[in-house]
Amino acid sequence: MDFRSGSLIGLVILILDIVAIIEIFKSGKDLIAKLLWTVLILLFPLVGIIIYYFFGRSK
């Protein structure tokens, strides 16, 4: 894996994180839940977004 493919993966993760954070703030969750999900995604970008999409999204 060279520098460009690693950068591309990082860019994809960044875009997915931004989309997830926008989705979180548009949701009907209370403010504390929105902030906690956002902090989780910002601290652990890949793991946080996976956890959010499996457990945090409304059905």
Legacy VTK file of the C-alpha trace (Angstrom):
# vtk DataFile Version 3.0
C-alpha trace
ASCII
DATASET POLYDATA
POINTS 59 float
0.000 0.000 0.000
1.574 3.271 -1.045
0.982 6.816 0.183
-1.836 7.572 -2.261
-3.991 4.578 -1.363
-3.617 5.345 2.343
-4.593 8.947 1.688
-7.612 7.812 -0.307
-8.784 5.544 2.511
-8.326 8.386 4.998
-10.321 10.726 2.773
-13.170 8.207 2.473
-13.262 7.772 6.259
-13.285 11.557 6.716
-16.207 11.952 4.293
-18.156 9.169 6.010
-17.501 10.766 9.399
-18.790 14.137 8.175
-21.904 12.518 6.690
-22.547 10.650 9.955
-22.131 13.816 12.052
-24.549 15.714 9.803
-27.012 12.816 10.117
-26.619 12.848 13.907
-27.406 16.550 14.206
-30.426 16.235 11.897
-31.817 13.370 13.983
-34.407 13.696 16.723
-32.026 12.578 19.472
-31.571 14.801 22.502
-28.581 17.149 22.634
-26.504 14.989 24.997
-26.881 11.928 22.757
-25.907 13.995 19.708
-22.804 15.294 21.460
-21.773 11.862 22.749
-22.102 10.261 19.309
-20.154 13.123 17.748
-17.347 12.840 20.301
-17.181 9.067 19.755
-16.854 9.546 15.998
-14.256 12.304 16.353
-12.110 10.350 18.837
-12.355 6.994 17.050
-13.165 7.778 13.391
-13.416 4.282 11.910
-14.628 2.381 14.967
-16.969 5.201 16.005
-18.735 5.339 12.661
-19.155 1.557 12.576
-20.630 1.550 16.094
-22.935 4.439 15.191
-24.262 2.787 12.035
-24.974 -0.481 13.857
-26.291 0.834 17.180
-26.971 4.567 16.999
-29.135 5.021 13.943
-32.891 5.060 14.229
-34.551 2.084 12.639
LINES 1 60
59 0 1 2 3 4 5 6 7 8 9 10 11 12 13 14 15 16 17 18 19 20 21 22 23 24 25 26 27 28 29 30 31 32 33 34 35 36 37 38 39 40 41 42 43 44 45 46 47 48 49 50 51 52 53 54 55 56 57 58
